[in-house]
């Protein structure tokens, strides 16, 4: 779950569904996706939930 601050983000789920996000969108992107930035502006978003696995010490 997150909030897109700038840029555009596009996702495609394993089931074939697709979604494009623009600044101001709240987004929920579950596991099983591929995502990329659309255009030249970097997609910058605040990750609100779901970051715990990335914060673990290795």
C-alpha distance matrix in Angstrom:
0.0 3.8 7.3 10.0 13.2 15.7 16.8 15.7 13.5 14.6 13.4 15.8 15.1 17.9 19.1 19.9 17.5 16.4 14.2 14.6 12.4 14.4 14.3 13.1 10.6 7.3 5.4 4.3 6.5 8.3 11.2 14.2 13.5 15.2 13.9 16.1 16.9 19.2 22.2 23.4 21.0 18.3 14.7 13.4 9.8 8.6 6.1 5.6 5.2 6.7 9.1 12.1 13.6 14.0 15.5 18.3 21.8 23.5
3.8 0.0 3.8 6.6 9.5 12.2 13.7 13.3 11.8 13.8 13.6 16.6 16.8 19.9 21.3 21.5 18.9 17.1 14.4 13.7 10.9 12.0 11.2 10.2 8.4 5.7 5.2 6.5 8.5 11.2 13.9 16.5 15.1 15.9 13.8 15.1 15.1 17.3 19.9 20.8 18.0 15.5 11.9 10.1 6.4 5.3 4.3 4.9 6.9 8.9 10.0 13.5 15.3 14.7 16.0 19.2 22.4 24.3
7.3 3.8 0.0 3.8 6.3 9.4 11.5 11.6 11.1 13.8 14.6 18.0 18.8 22.2 23.4 23.0 20.2 17.8 14.5 13.1 9.6 9.6 7.9 6.6 5.8 4.5 6.0 8.9 11.2 14.4 17.1 19.4 17.4 17.7 15.0 15.5 14.6 16.3 18.4 19.2 16.1 14.1 10.6 8.7 5.4 5.2 6.7 7.4 10.3 12.6 13.3 16.8 18.7 17.7 18.8 22.3 25.3 27.2
10.0 6.6 3.8 0.0 3.8 5.9 7.7 8.0 8.3 11.5 13.2 16.8 18.4 21.9 23.2 22.3 19.6 16.7 13.3 11.0 7.4 6.7 5.0 5.6 5.5 6.5 7.4 10.7 12.0 15.6 18.0 19.7 17.1 16.6 13.4 13.1 11.5 12.9 14.7 15.5 12.4 10.7 7.3 6.1 4.2 6.6 8.8 10.6 13.3 15.0 15.3 19.0 20.4 18.9 20.3 23.9 26.6 28.2
13.2 9.5 6.3 3.8 0.0 3.8 7.2 9.2 10.6 14.2 16.3 20.1 21.9 25.4 26.9 25.7 23.1 20.0 16.6 13.8 10.2 8.2 5.0 6.1 8.1 9.6 11.1 14.4 15.7 19.2 21.5 23.1 20.5 19.6 16.1 15.1 12.8 14.0 14.9 14.8 11.2 10.0 7.5 5.5 5.1 7.3 10.6 12.4 15.6 17.6 17.2 20.9 22.5 20.5 21.5 25.2 27.6 29.4
15.7 12.2 9.4 5.9 3.8 0.0 3.8 6.7 9.1 12.8 15.7 19.4 21.8 25.3 26.8 25.2 22.8 19.4 16.1 12.8 9.8 7.2 4.9 7.9 9.7 12.0 12.9 16.2 16.9 20.6 22.5 23.6 20.5 19.0 15.3 13.5 10.5 11.1 11.4 11.2 7.6 7.2 5.5 5.3 7.1 10.2 13.2 15.6 18.5 20.0 19.5 23.2 24.4 22.1 23.5 27.1 29.2 30.6
16.8 13.7 11.5 7.7 7.2 3.8 0.0 3.8 6.8 10.2 13.5 17.1 19.9 23.4 24.9 22.9 20.8 17.2 14.2 10.7 8.6 6.6 6.4 10.0 10.9 13.4 13.5 16.5 16.5 20.1 21.7 22.2 18.8 16.9 13.1 10.7 7.3 7.4 7.7 8.0 5.1 5.3 4.2 6.5 8.9 12.5 14.9 17.7 20.1 21.0 20.6 24.4 25.0 22.7 24.6 28.0 30.1 31.0
15.7 13.3 11.6 8.0 9.2 6.7 3.8 0.0 3.8 6.8 10.3 13.7 16.7 20.2 21.5 19.3 17.2 13.5 10.6 7.1 5.7 4.9 6.8 10.3 9.9 12.4 11.8 14.6 14.2 17.9 19.5 19.6 16.1 14.3 10.6 8.6 5.8 5.3 7.2 9.2 7.6 7.6 5.5 8.5 9.9 13.5 15.2 17.8 19.7 20.3 20.5 24.3 24.6 22.8 25.0 28.3 30.6 31.3
13.5 11.8 11.1 8.3 10.6 9.1 6.8 3.8 0.0 3.8 6.8 10.4 13.2 16.6 18.2 16.3 14.3 10.8 8.4 5.7 5.1 6.7 9.0 11.7 10.1 11.7 10.0 12.0 11.0 14.4 15.8 15.9 12.3 10.6 7.0 5.8 4.7 5.8 9.0 11.2 10.0 8.8 6.0 8.9 9.5 12.8 13.5 16.3 17.6 17.6 18.0 21.8 21.7 20.1 22.7 25.7 28.2 28.7
14.6 13.8 13.8 11.5 14.2 12.8 10.2 6.8 3.8 0.0 3.8 7.0 10.2 13.6 14.9 12.7 11.0 7.4 5.8 4.3 6.3 9.0 12.1 14.4 12.1 13.4 11.0 12.2 10.5 13.5 14.6 13.8 10.2 8.5 5.5 5.4 6.2 6.5 10.3 13.1 12.9 12.0 9.6 12.5 12.8 15.8 15.8 18.4 19.0 18.6 19.5 23.0 22.5 21.3 24.3 27.0 29.5 29.7
13.4 13.6 14.6 13.2 16.3 15.7 13.5 10.3 6.8 3.8 0.0 3.8 6.5 9.9 11.5 9.8 8.4 5.6 5.4 6.4 8.4 11.8 14.7 16.3 13.5 13.8 10.6 10.6 8.0 10.4 11.2 10.1 6.6 5.6 4.2 6.6 8.9 10.0 13.8 16.5 16.2 14.7 12.1 14.5 14.0 16.4 15.5 17.9 17.7 16.8 18.1 21.3 20.4 19.8 23.0 25.3 28.0 28.0
15.8 16.6 18.0 16.8 20.1 19.4 17.1 13.7 10.4 7.0 3.8 0.0 3.8 6.8 8.2 6.2 5.8 4.4 6.6 9.0 11.6 15.2 18.3 19.7 16.7 16.7 13.3 12.6 9.6 10.8 10.9 8.7 5.6 5.4 6.4 9.1 12.0 12.7 16.4 19.3 19.5 18.1 15.8 18.1 17.6 19.8 18.5 20.6 19.9 18.6 20.1 22.9 21.6 21.5 24.9 26.8 29.4 29.1
15.1 16.8 18.8 18.4 21.9 21.8 19.9 16.7 13.2 10.2 6.5 3.8 0.0 3.8 5.3 5.3 5.3 6.2 8.6 11.7 13.9 17.6 20.4 21.3 17.9 17.2 13.6 11.8 8.7 8.5 8.4 5.9 4.2 6.5 8.6 12.0 15.1 16.2 20.0 22.7 22.7 20.9 18.3 20.1 19.0 20.6 18.6 20.3 18.9 17.2 19.2 21.6 20.2 20.7 24.2 25.6 28.5 28.1
17.9 19.9 22.2 21.9 25.4 25.3 23.4 20.2 16.6 13.6 9.9 6.8 3.8 0.0 3.8 5.4 7.5 9.4 12.3 15.3 17.6 21.4 24.2 25.1 21.7 20.7 17.1 14.9 11.6 10.3 8.9 5.4 5.7 8.0 11.1 14.5 17.9 19.2 22.9 25.5 25.7 23.8 21.4 23.2 22.2 23.6 21.3 22.9 21.1 18.9 20.9 22.8 20.8 21.6 25.2 26.2 28.8 28.0
19.1 21.3 23.4 23.2 26.9 26.8 24.9 21.5 18.2 14.9 11.5 8.2 5.3 3.8 0.0 3.8 5.8 9.0 12.2 15.7 18.2 22.0 25.0 25.7 22.1 21.2 17.8 15.6 12.9 11.8 11.3 8.4 8.8 11.1 13.8 17.0 20.1 20.8 24.5 27.4 27.6 26.1 23.5 25.4 24.1 25.5 23.3 24.5 22.7 20.9 23.3 25.2 23.6 24.7 28.1 29.1 32.0 31.4
19.9 21.5 23.0 22.3 25.7 25.2 22.9 19.3 16.3 12.7 9.8 6.2 5.3 5.4 3.8 0.0 3.8 6.4 10.1 13.4 16.5 20.1 23.4 24.5 21.1 20.9 17.6 16.2 13.5 13.4 13.3 10.3 9.2 10.4 12.5 15.1 17.9 18.1 21.7 24.8 25.4 24.2 21.9 24.2 23.4 25.3 23.6 25.2 24.0 22.4 24.5 26.8 25.4 25.9 29.4 30.8 33.5 32.9
17.5 18.9 20.2 19.6 23.1 22.8 20.8 17.2 14.3 11.0 8.4 5.8 5.3 7.5 5.8 3.8 0.0 3.8 7.0 10.7 13.6 17.2 20.5 21.2 17.8 17.6 14.6 13.5 11.5 12.1 13.0 10.9 9.4 10.8 11.9 14.5 16.9 16.8 20.5 23.7 23.8 22.8 20.1 22.3 21.2 23.0 21.6 22.9 22.0 21.0 23.3 25.9 24.9 25.4 28.7 30.4 33.4 33.2
16.4 17.1 17.8 16.7 20.0 19.4 17.2 13.5 10.8 7.4 5.6 4.4 6.2 9.4 9.0 6.4 3.8 0.0 3.8 7.1 10.3 13.8 17.2 18.4 15.2 15.6 12.8 12.6 10.7 12.4 13.6 11.9 9.3 9.6 9.6 11.6 13.4 13.2 16.8 20.1 20.1 19.4 16.8 19.2 18.5 20.7 19.8 21.5 21.1 20.4 22.4 25.3 24.6 24.5 27.8 29.8 32.7 32.7
14.2 14.4 14.5 13.3 16.6 16.1 14.2 10.6 8.4 5.8 5.4 6.6 8.6 12.3 12.2 10.1 7.0 3.8 0.0 3.8 6.6 10.2 13.6 14.6 11.5 12.3 9.9 10.6 9.5 12.2 14.2 13.4 10.6 10.8 9.4 10.9 11.9 11.6 15.1 18.3 17.8 17.1 14.2 16.4 15.6 17.9 17.4 19.0 19.2 19.1 21.0 24.2 24.0 23.7 26.6 29.1 32.1 32.4
14.6 13.7 13.1 11.0 13.8 12.8 10.7 7.1 5.7 4.3 6.4 9.0 11.7 15.3 15.7 13.4 10.7 7.1 3.8 0.0 3.8 6.8 10.5 12.2 9.7 11.5 9.8 11.7 11.1 14.4 16.4 15.9 12.7 12.0 9.5 9.7 9.5 8.7 11.9 15.1 14.4 14.1 11.4 13.9 13.6 16.4 16.7 18.6 19.5 19.8 21.2 24.7 24.7 23.9 26.6 29.4 32.2 32.7
12.4 10.9 9.6 7.4 10.2 9.8 8.6 5.7 5.1 6.3 8.4 11.6 13.9 17.6 18.2 16.5 13.6 10.3 6.6 3.8 0.0 3.8 7.0 8.5 6.2 8.4 7.5 10.3 10.7 14.4 16.8 17.2 14.1 13.6 10.6 10.6 9.6 9.5 12.3 14.7 13.1 12.6 9.4 11.2 10.5 13.2 14.0 15.8 17.2 18.1 19.3 22.9 23.5 22.5 24.8 27.9 30.8 31.7
14.4 12.0 9.6 6.7 8.2 7.2 6.6 4.9 6.7 9.0 11.8 15.2 17.6 21.4 22.0 20.1 17.2 13.8 10.2 6.8 3.8 0.0 3.8 6.3 5.8 9.2 9.7 13.1 13.9 17.7 20.2 20.8 17.6 16.7 13.4 12.5 10.4 9.7 11.5 13.5 11.4 11.6 8.8 10.3 10.3 13.2 14.9 16.7 18.8 20.1 20.9 24.7 25.6 24.2 26.2 29.5 32.2 33.4
14.3 11.2 7.9 5.0 5.0 4.9 6.4 6.8 9.0 12.1 14.7 18.3 20.4 24.2 25.0 23.4 20.5 17.2 13.6 10.5 7.0 3.8 0.0 3.8 5.6 8.8 10.4 14.0 15.4 19.2 21.8 22.9 19.9 19.1 15.6 14.6 12.2 12.1 13.2 14.2 11.3 11.2 8.6 8.8 8.6 11.2 13.7 15.2 18.0 19.8 20.3 24.0 25.3 23.8 25.2 28.8 31.4 32.9
13.1 10.2 6.6 5.6 6.1 7.9 10.0 10.3 11.7 14.4 16.3 19.7 21.3 25.1 25.7 24.5 21.2 18.4 14.6 12.2 8.5 6.3 3.8 0.0 3.8 6.6 9.4 13.1 15.4 19.0 22.0 23.5 21.0 20.8 17.7 17.3 15.4 15.5 16.9 18.0 14.9 14.6 11.6 10.9 9.5 10.9 13.2 13.8 16.7 19.1 19.9 23.4 25.2 24.0 25.2 28.7 31.6 33.4
10.6 8.4 5.8 5.5 8.1 9.7 10.9 9.9 10.1 12.1 13.5 16.7 17.9 21.7 22.1 21.1 17.8 15.2 11.5 9.7 6.2 5.8 5.6 3.8 0.0 3.8 6.0 9.7 12.0 15.6 18.8 20.2 17.9 18.1 15.3 15.7 14.5 14.8 17.0 18.6 16.0 15.2 11.8 11.5 9.5 10.9 12.2 12.7 14.9 17.0 18.3 21.8 23.4 22.6 24.2 27.5 30.5 32.1
7.3 5.7 4.5 6.5 9.6 12.0 13.4 12.4 11.7 13.4 13.8 16.7 17.2 20.7 21.2 20.9 17.6 15.6 12.3 11.5 8.4 9.2 8.8 6.6 3.8 0.0 3.8 7.0 10.0 13.2 16.6 18.6 16.8 17.7 15.4 16.5 16.0 17.0 19.6 21.1 18.4 16.9 13.2 12.4 9.4 9.6 9.9 9.7 11.5 13.8 15.6 18.9 20.6 20.3 21.7 24.9 28.1 29.9
5.4 5.2 6.0 7.4 11.1 12.9 13.5 11.8 10.0 11.0 10.6 13.3 13.6 17.1 17.8 17.6 14.6 12.8 9.9 9.8 7.5 9.7 10.4 9.4 6.0 3.8 0.0 3.8 6.3 9.7 13.0 14.8 13.1 14.2 12.3 14.0 14.2 15.6 18.7 20.5 18.2 16.3 12.5 12.2 9.4 9.9 9.2 9.7 10.5 11.8 13.9 17.2 18.3 18.2 20.1 23.0 26.4 27.7
4.3 6.5 8.9 10.7 14.4 16.2 16.5 14.6 12.0 12.2 10.6 12.6 11.8 14.9 15.6 16.2 13.5 12.6 10.6 11.7 10.3 13.1 14.0 13.1 9.7 7.0 3.8 0.0 3.8 6.3 9.9 12.1 11.2 13.2 12.3 14.8 15.9 17.7 21.0 22.9 20.9 18.7 15.0 14.7 11.7 11.6 9.7 9.8 9.2 9.7 12.5 15.3 16.2 16.7 18.9 21.4 24.8 26.0
6.5 8.5 11.2 12.0 15.7 16.9 16.5 14.2 11.0 10.5 8.0 9.6 8.7 11.6 12.9 13.5 11.5 10.7 9.5 11.1 10.7 13.9 15.4 15.4 12.0 10.0 6.3 3.8 0.0 3.8 6.8 8.6 7.5 9.6 9.3 12.3 14.2 16.3 19.9 21.8 20.3 17.9 14.4 14.7 12.3 12.9 10.6 11.7 10.6 9.8 12.2 15.1 15.0 15.4 18.2 20.4 23.7 24.4
8.3 11.2 14.4 15.6 19.2 20.6 20.1 17.9 14.4 13.5 10.4 10.8 8.5 10.3 11.8 13.4 12.1 12.4 12.2 14.4 14.4 17.7 19.2 19.0 15.6 13.2 9.7 6.3 3.8 0.0 3.8 6.4 7.1 10.3 11.2 14.7 17.2 19.4 23.1 25.0 23.7 21.1 17.7 17.9 15.5 15.5 12.6 13.2 11.1 9.3 12.1 14.1 13.6 14.8 17.7 19.3 22.7 23.1
11.2 13.9 17.1 18.0 21.5 22.5 21.7 19.5 15.8 14.6 11.2 10.9 8.4 8.9 11.3 13.3 13.0 13.6 14.2 16.4 16.8 20.2 21.8 22.0 18.8 16.6 13.0 9.9 6.8 3.8 0.0 3.8 5.9 9.1 11.0 14.7 17.7 20.2 23.8 25.6 24.6 21.8 18.9 19.3 17.2 17.4 14.3 15.4 13.0 10.3 12.4 13.9 12.4 13.7 17.0 18.0 21.1 21.0
14.2 16.5 19.4 19.7 23.1 23.6 22.2 19.6 15.9 13.8 10.1 8.7 5.9 5.4 8.4 10.3 10.9 11.9 13.4 15.9 17.2 20.8 22.9 23.5 20.2 18.6 14.8 12.1 8.6 6.4 3.8 0.0 3.8 7.2 10.1 13.9 17.2 19.4 23.1 25.1 24.7 22.2 19.6 20.7 19.1 19.9 17.2 18.7 16.6 13.9 15.8 17.4 15.4 16.4 20.0 20.8 23.6 23.0
13.5 15.1 17.4 17.1 20.5 20.5 18.8 16.1 12.3 10.2 6.6 5.6 4.2 5.7 8.8 9.2 9.4 9.3 10.6 12.7 14.1 17.6 19.9 21.0 17.9 16.8 13.1 11.2 7.5 7.1 5.9 3.8 0.0 3.8 6.5 10.2 13.6 15.7 19.4 21.5 21.2 18.9 16.4 17.9 16.8 18.2 16.0 18.0 16.6 14.4 15.9 18.2 16.6 16.7 20.3 21.8 24.5 24.0
15.2 15.9 17.7 16.6 19.6 19.0 16.9 14.3 10.6 8.5 5.6 5.4 6.5 8.0 11.1 10.4 10.8 9.6 10.8 12.0 13.6 16.7 19.1 20.8 18.1 17.7 14.2 13.2 9.6 10.3 9.1 7.2 3.8 0.0 3.8 7.1 10.7 12.9 16.4 18.4 18.5 16.3 14.3 16.4 16.1 18.1 16.5 19.1 18.3 16.2 17.0 19.6 17.8 17.2 20.9 22.5 24.8 24.2
13.9 13.8 15.0 13.4 16.1 15.3 13.1 10.6 7.0 5.5 4.2 6.4 8.6 11.1 13.8 12.5 11.9 9.6 9.4 9.5 10.6 13.4 15.6 17.7 15.3 15.4 12.3 12.3 9.3 11.2 11.0 10.1 6.5 3.8 0.0 3.8 7.2 9.6 13.1 15.0 14.9 12.7 10.6 12.9 13.0 15.5 14.6 17.5 17.4 16.0 16.4 19.6 18.3 17.2 20.5 22.7 25.1 24.8
16.1 15.1 15.5 13.1 15.1 13.5 10.7 8.6 5.8 5.4 6.6 9.1 12.0 14.5 17.0 15.1 14.5 11.6 10.9 9.7 10.6 12.5 14.6 17.3 15.7 16.5 14.0 14.8 12.3 14.7 14.7 13.9 10.2 7.1 3.8 0.0 3.8 6.5 9.6 11.3 11.6 9.7 8.5 11.5 12.6 15.7 15.6 18.9 19.4 18.4 18.3 21.6 20.6 18.8 21.9 24.4 26.4 26.2
16.9 15.1 14.6 11.5 12.8 10.5 7.3 5.8 4.7 6.2 8.9 12.0 15.1 17.9 20.1 17.9 16.9 13.4 11.9 9.5 9.6 10.4 12.2 15.4 14.5 16.0 14.2 15.9 14.2 17.2 17.7 17.2 13.6 10.7 7.2 3.8 0.0 3.8 6.5 7.9 7.9 6.5 5.8 9.4 11.4 14.9 15.7 19.1 20.3 19.8 19.5 23.1 22.5 20.4 23.1 26.0 27.9 28.0
19.2 17.3 16.3 12.9 14.0 11.1 7.4 5.3 5.8 6.5 10.0 12.7 16.2 19.2 20.8 18.1 16.8 13.2 11.6 8.7 9.5 9.7 12.1 15.5 14.8 17.0 15.6 17.7 16.3 19.4 20.2 19.4 15.7 12.9 9.6 6.5 3.8 0.0 3.8 6.9 7.7 8.2 8.0 11.8 13.8 17.5 18.6 21.7 23.1 22.9 22.9 26.5 26.1 24.1 26.8 29.7 31.7 31.8
22.2 19.9 18.4 14.7 14.9 11.4 7.7 7.2 9.0 10.3 13.8 16.4 20.0 22.9 24.5 21.7 20.5 16.8 15.1 11.9 12.3 11.5 13.2 16.9 17.0 19.6 18.7 21.0 19.9 23.1 23.8 23.1 19.4 16.4 13.1 9.6 6.5 3.8 0.0 3.8 5.8 7.9 9.2 12.8 15.5 19.3 20.9 24.1 25.8 25.9 25.5 29.2 28.8 26.5 29.0 32.0 33.7 33.8
23.4 20.8 19.2 15.5 14.8 11.2 8.0 9.2 11.2 13.1 16.5 19.3 22.7 25.5 27.4 24.8 23.7 20.1 18.3 15.1 14.7 13.5 14.2 18.0 18.6 21.1 20.5 22.9 21.8 25.0 25.6 25.1 21.5 18.4 15.0 11.3 7.9 6.9 3.8 0.0 3.8 6.4 9.1 12.2 15.5 19.2 21.2 24.5 26.5 26.6 25.6 29.3 29.0 26.3 28.4 31.5 32.9 33.1
21.0 18.0 16.1 12.4 11.2 7.6 5.1 7.6 10.0 12.9 16.2 19.5 22.7 25.7 27.6 25.4 23.8 20.1 17.8 14.4 13.1 11.4 11.3 14.9 16.0 18.4 18.2 20.9 20.3 23.7 24.6 24.7 21.2 18.5 14.9 11.6 7.9 7.7 5.8 3.8 0.0 3.8 6.4 8.9 12.4 16.0 18.3 21.5 23.8 24.3 23.3 27.0 27.1 24.4 26.3 29.6 31.1 31.7
18.3 15.5 14.1 10.7 10.0 7.2 5.3 7.6 8.8 12.0 14.7 18.1 20.9 23.8 26.1 24.2 22.8 19.4 17.1 14.1 12.6 11.6 11.2 14.6 15.2 16.9 16.3 18.7 17.9 21.1 21.8 22.2 18.9 16.3 12.7 9.7 6.5 8.2 7.9 6.4 3.8 0.0 3.8 6.1 9.7 13.1 15.2 18.6 20.8 21.0 19.8 23.4 23.5 20.7 22.5 25.8 27.3 27.9
14.7 11.9 10.6 7.3 7.5 5.5 4.2 5.5 6.0 9.6 12.1 15.8 18.3 21.4 23.5 21.9 20.1 16.8 14.2 11.4 9.4 8.8 8.6 11.6 11.8 13.2 12.5 15.0 14.4 17.7 18.9 19.6 16.4 14.3 10.6 8.5 5.8 8.0 9.2 9.1 6.4 3.8 0.0 3.8 6.5 10.2 12.1 15.4 17.5 17.9 17.1 20.9 21.2 18.8 20.7 24.1 26.1 26.9
13.4 10.1 8.7 6.1 5.5 5.3 6.5 8.5 8.9 12.5 14.5 18.1 20.1 23.2 25.4 24.2 22.3 19.2 16.4 13.9 11.2 10.3 8.8 10.9 11.5 12.4 12.2 14.7 14.7 17.9 19.3 20.7 17.9 16.4 12.9 11.5 9.4 11.8 12.8 12.2 8.9 6.1 3.8 0.0 3.8 7.1 9.6 12.8 15.3 16.2 15.1 18.8 19.6 17.1 18.5 22.1 24.1 25.4
9.8 6.4 5.4 4.2 5.1 7.1 8.9 9.9 9.5 12.8 14.0 17.6 19.0 22.2 24.1 23.4 21.2 18.5 15.6 13.6 10.5 10.3 8.6 9.5 9.5 9.4 9.4 11.7 12.3 15.5 17.2 19.1 16.8 16.1 13.0 12.6 11.4 13.8 15.5 15.5 12.4 9.7 6.5 3.8 0.0 3.8 6.2 9.1 11.8 13.1 12.5 16.2 17.5 15.5 16.7 20.4 22.8 24.4
8.6 5.3 5.2 6.6 7.3 10.2 12.5 13.5 12.8 15.8 16.4 19.8 20.6 23.6 25.5 25.3 23.0 20.7 17.9 16.4 13.2 13.2 11.2 10.9 10.9 9.6 9.9 11.6 12.9 15.5 17.4 19.9 18.2 18.1 15.5 15.7 14.9 17.5 19.3 19.2 16.0 13.1 10.2 7.1 3.8 0.0 3.8 6.0 9.2 11.1 10.3 13.8 15.7 14.0 14.6 18.3 21.0 23.0
6.1 4.3 6.7 8.8 10.6 13.2 14.9 15.2 13.5 15.8 15.5 18.5 18.6 21.3 23.3 23.6 21.6 19.8 17.4 16.7 14.0 14.9 13.7 13.2 12.2 9.9 9.2 9.7 10.6 12.6 14.3 17.2 16.0 16.5 14.6 15.6 15.7 18.6 20.9 21.2 18.3 15.2 12.1 9.6 6.2 3.8 0.0 3.8 5.8 7.3 6.8 10.4 12.3 11.2 12.1 15.5 18.5 20.5
5.6 4.9 7.4 10.6 12.4 15.6 17.7 17.8 16.3 18.4 17.9 20.6 20.3 22.9 24.5 25.2 22.9 21.5 19.0 18.6 15.8 16.7 15.2 13.8 12.7 9.7 9.7 9.8 11.7 13.2 15.4 18.7 18.0 19.1 17.5 18.9 19.1 21.7 24.1 24.5 21.5 18.6 15.4 12.8 9.1 6.0 3.8 0.0 3.8 7.0 7.6 10.3 13.1 12.8 13.0 16.3 19.5 21.9
5.2 6.9 10.3 13.3 15.6 18.5 20.1 19.7 17.6 19.0 17.7 19.9 18.9 21.1 22.7 24.0 22.0 21.1 19.2 19.5 17.2 18.8 18.0 16.7 14.9 11.5 10.5 9.2 10.6 11.1 13.0 16.6 16.6 18.3 17.4 19.4 20.3 23.1 25.8 26.5 23.8 20.8 17.5 15.3 11.8 9.2 5.8 3.8 0.0 3.8 5.8 7.9 10.5 11.2 11.8 14.4 18.0 20.2
6.7 8.9 12.6 15.0 17.6 20.0 21.0 20.3 17.6 18.6 16.8 18.6 17.2 18.9 20.9 22.4 21.0 20.4 19.1 19.8 18.1 20.1 19.8 19.1 17.0 13.8 11.8 9.7 9.8 9.3 10.3 13.9 14.4 16.2 16.0 18.4 19.8 22.9 25.9 26.6 24.3 21.0 17.9 16.2 13.1 11.1 7.3 7.0 3.8 0.0 3.8 5.7 7.3 8.5 9.9 12.0 15.7 17.4
9.1 10.0 13.3 15.3 17.2 19.5 20.6 20.5 18.0 19.5 18.1 20.1 19.2 20.9 23.3 24.5 23.3 22.4 21.0 21.2 19.3 20.9 20.3 19.9 18.3 15.6 13.9 12.5 12.2 12.1 12.4 15.8 15.9 17.0 16.4 18.3 19.5 22.9 25.5 25.6 23.3 19.8 17.1 15.1 12.5 10.3 6.8 7.6 5.8 3.8 0.0 3.8 5.7 5.5 6.5 9.3 12.7 14.7
12.1 13.5 16.8 19.0 20.9 23.2 24.4 24.3 21.8 23.0 21.3 22.9 21.6 22.8 25.2 26.8 25.9 25.3 24.2 24.7 22.9 24.7 24.0 23.4 21.8 18.9 17.2 15.3 15.1 14.1 13.9 17.4 18.2 19.6 19.6 21.6 23.1 26.5 29.2 29.3 27.0 23.4 20.9 18.8 16.2 13.8 10.4 10.3 7.9 5.7 3.8 0.0 3.8 5.4 5.2 6.7 10.4 12.7
13.6 15.3 18.7 20.4 22.5 24.4 25.0 24.6 21.7 22.5 20.4 21.6 20.2 20.8 23.6 25.4 24.9 24.6 24.0 24.7 23.5 25.6 25.3 25.2 23.4 20.6 18.3 16.2 15.0 13.6 12.4 15.4 16.6 17.8 18.3 20.6 22.5 26.1 28.8 29.0 27.1 23.5 21.2 19.6 17.5 15.7 12.3 13.1 10.5 7.3 5.7 3.8 0.0 3.8 5.6 5.8 9.3 10.4
14.0 14.7 17.7 18.9 20.5 22.1 22.7 22.8 20.1 21.3 19.8 21.5 20.7 21.6 24.7 25.9 25.4 24.5 23.7 23.9 22.5 24.2 23.8 24.0 22.6 20.3 18.2 16.7 15.4 14.8 13.7 16.4 16.7 17.2 17.2 18.8 20.4 24.1 26.5 26.3 24.4 20.7 18.8 17.1 15.5 14.0 11.2 12.8 11.2 8.5 5.5 5.4 3.8 0.0 3.8 5.6 8.4 9.6
15.5 16.0 18.8 20.3 21.5 23.5 24.6 25.0 22.7 24.3 23.0 24.9 24.2 25.2 28.1 29.4 28.7 27.8 26.6 26.6 24.8 26.2 25.2 25.2 24.2 21.7 20.1 18.9 18.2 17.7 17.0 20.0 20.3 20.9 20.5 21.9 23.1 26.8 29.0 28.4 26.3 22.5 20.7 18.5 16.7 14.6 12.1 13.0 11.8 9.9 6.5 5.2 5.6 3.8 0.0 3.8 6.5 9.1
18.3 19.2 22.3 23.9 25.2 27.1 28.0 28.3 25.7 27.0 25.3 26.8 25.6 26.2 29.1 30.8 30.4 29.8 29.1 29.4 27.9 29.5 28.8 28.7 27.5 24.9 23.0 21.4 20.4 19.3 18.0 20.8 21.8 22.5 22.7 24.4 26.0 29.7 32.0 31.5 29.6 25.8 24.1 22.1 20.4 18.3 15.5 16.3 14.4 12.0 9.3 6.7 5.8 5.6 3.8 0.0 3.8 6.3
21.8 22.4 25.3 26.6 27.6 29.2 30.1 30.6 28.2 29.5 28.0 29.4 28.5 28.8 32.0 33.5 33.4 32.7 32.1 32.2 30.8 32.2 31.4 31.6 30.5 28.1 26.4 24.8 23.7 22.7 21.1 23.6 24.5 24.8 25.1 26.4 27.9 31.7 33.7 32.9 31.1 27.3 26.1 24.1 22.8 21.0 18.5 19.5 18.0 15.7 12.7 10.4 9.3 8.4 6.5 3.8 0.0 3.8
23.5 24.3 27.2 28.2 29.4 30.6 31.0 31.3 28.7 29.7 28.0 29.1 28.1 28.0 31.4 32.9 33.2 32.7 32.4 32.7 31.7 33.4 32.9 33.4 32.1 29.9 27.7 26.0 24.4 23.1 21.0 23.0 24.0 24.2 24.8 26.2 28.0 31.8 33.8 33.1 31.7 27.9 26.9 25.4 24.4 23.0 20.5 21.9 20.2 17.4 14.7 12.7 10.4 9.6 9.1 6.3 3.8 0.0
